[in-house]
Amino acid sequence: MPGPDNQSDPAPETQELLLDSPDNAALANLAGQFDENLRQIERRLDILISNRGGRFRLTGAPAAVQAGSRILRELFRLAATAPVDAQRLHMTIQENLMEHAVAQGAEPADDNGLTMKTRRLHIRPRGSNQRAYLEAIRNHDLCFGIGPAGTGKTYLAVASAVAALEEERVRRIVLVRPAVEAGERLGFLPGDMSQKVDPYLRPMYDALYEMMGFDRVARLIERNIIEVAPLAFMRGRSLNESFVILDEAQNTTIEQMKMLVTRLGFGSRAVITGDVTQIDLPKHQLSGLKHATQVLQGVPGIAFTQFTAGDVVRHALVQRIVEAYQNFEAAASLKADEGNRAG
């Protein structure tokens, strides 16, 4: 006799889908080598997919089958003109899963005007946390984006800065990052200040190049409209009409964090991003980001957005790795708490 959990599961549905094309290469591109793309869709949606040529049969929960059908149609359109690589496959699955969440009422369908338009790209949030993050940036002078790698924290912060600059809401962009990884000190690195700091700011540079183009970014840096500086060089400055981005903030000290957030001048705003599970400071030193989340919660004009493994928009494996680390650390923390209570 089936239990109550089984009674609540929707009955499996089978749907036939015909993707007609005179070009077998497009179908092969869609399916991937050894049908790996189809197997990936099956694993992500928990459905079964069989096909003979362009005739597909999908079996599983009704909502998952509908999502699978949308994904196959979208990938088939893409396959005619471009390779269906792992990144495109993952992004298509993610977007359709988020659309399903909207349809089920888990997320709002409207992005409330959060799509940002730069000269080269239109950038829109993916999922509820990215929407909340962009809303926080739009409505607060100081925002924190905290969570694992691959969730779009830095990319969306740069997109917001570029949009603010192009709409003339700020006069410059200031990119800041502590340089403490692997115990390196700037004085021991070769080159001038820009060359010393550049490797640490590569993710932000990559985003700028994608949104504005290499030549324009170079010109704006030359005119000091885009400024790149190590965190230590912010001391004593007042940043007026600027959009400040502090990346990798988990590697700031308490003093550095306090110093930066008190540099904001008139017409400025700041976005601070970091991952508190990736701290490179000496073990005895408390992260300025961790401290700020405790001290600044509830202060008017300041917003915090917490990202999770479910927000990861990189390779699907990255999401599973992040979840594995989070589960391990949660279990270790619980064990430590139990040990303290027993003691």
RAJOLIN-V931197 format. One record per residue. N is the residue number from 0. BURIAL is + if it has 16 or more other C-alpha atoms within 10 Angstrom, else -. Layout:
# RAJOLIN-V931197
[[N:BURIAL] [N:BURIAL]]
This chain:
# RAJOLIN-V931197
[[0:-] [1:-] [2:-] [3:-] [4:-] [5:-] [6:-] [7:-] [8:-] [9:-] [10:-] [11:-] [12:-] [13:+] [14:-] [15:-] [16:-] [17:-] [18:-] [19:-] [20:-] [21:-] [22:-] [23:-] [24:-] [25:+] [26:+] [27:+] [28:+] [29:+] [30:+] [31:+] [32:-] [33:-] [34:-] [35:-] [36:+] [37:+] [38:+] [39:+] [40:+] [41:+] [42:-] [43:-] [44:+] [45:+] [46:+] [47:+] [48:+] [49:-] [50:-] [51:-] [52:-] [53:+] [54:-] [55:+] [56:+] [57:+] [58:+] [59:+] [60:+] [61:+] [62:+] [63:+] [64:+] [65:+] [66:+] [67:+] [68:+] [69:-] [70:+] [71:+] [72:-] [73:+] [74:+] [75:+] [76:-] [77:+] [78:+] [79:+] [80:-] [81:-] [82:-] [83:+] [84:-] [85:+] [86:-] [87:+] [88:+] [89:+] [90:+] [91:+] [92:+] [93:+] [94:+] [95:+] [96:+] [97:+] [98:+] [99:+] [100:+] [101:+] [102:-] [103:-] [104:-] [105:-] [106:+] [107:-] [108:-] [109:-] [110:+] [111:-] [112:-] [113:+] [114:-] [115:+] [116:+] [117:+] [118:-] [119:-] [120:-] [121:-] [122:+] [123:+] [124:+] [125:+] [126:+] [127:+] [128:+] [129:+] [130:+] [131:+] [132:+] [133:+] [134:+] [135:+] [136:+] [137:-] [138:-] [139:+] [140:+] [141:+] [142:+] [143:+] [144:+] [145:+] [146:+] [147:+] [148:+] [149:+] [150:+] [151:+] [152:+] [153:+] [154:+] [155:+] [156:+] [157:+] [158:+] [159:+] [160:+] [161:+] [162:+] [163:+] [164:+] [165:-] [166:-] [167:-] [168:-] [169:+] [170:+] [171:+] [172:+] [173:+] [174:+] [175:+] [176:+] [177:+] [178:+] [179:+] [180:-] [181:-] [182:-] [183:-] [184:-] [185:-] [186:-] [187:-] [188:-] [189:-] [190:-] [191:-] [192:-] [193:-] [194:-] [195:+] [196:+] [197:+] [198:-] [199:+] [200:+] [201:-] [202:-] [203:+] [204:+] [205:-] [206:+] [207:+] [208:-] [209:-] [210:+] [211:+] [212:-] [213:-] [214:-] [215:-] [216:+] [217:-] [218:-] [219:-] [220:-] [221:-] [222:-] [223:-] [224:+] [225:+] [226:+] [227:+] [228:+] [229:+] [230:+] [231:-] [232:-] [233:-] [234:-] [235:-] [236:-] [237:-] [238:+] [239:+] [240:+] [241:+] [242:+] [243:+] [244:+] [245:+] [246:+] [247:+] [248:+] [249:+] [250:+] [251:+] [252:+] [253:+] [254:-] [255:+] [256:+] [257:-] [258:+] [259:+] [260:+] [261:-] [262:+] [263:+] [264:-] [265:-] [266:-] [267:+] [268:+] [269:+] [270:+] [271:+] [272:+] [273:+] [274:+] [275:+] [276:-] [277:-] [278:+] [279:+] [280:+] [281:-] [282:-] [283:-] [284:-] [285:+] [286:+] [287:+] [288:+] [289:+] [290:-] [291:-] [292:-] [293:-] [294:-] [295:-] [296:-] [297:-] [298:-] [299:-] [300:-] [301:+] [302:+] [303:+] [304:+] [305:+] [306:+] [307:+] [308:+] [309:-] [310:+] [311:+] [312:+] [313:+] [314:-] [315:+] [316:-] [317:+] [318:+] [319:-] [320:-] [321:+] [322:+] [323:-] [324:-] [325:+] [326:-] [327:-] [328:-] [329:-] [330:-] [331:-] [332:-] [333:-] [334:-] [335:-] [336:-] [337:-] [338:-] [339:-] [340:-] [341:-] [342:-]]
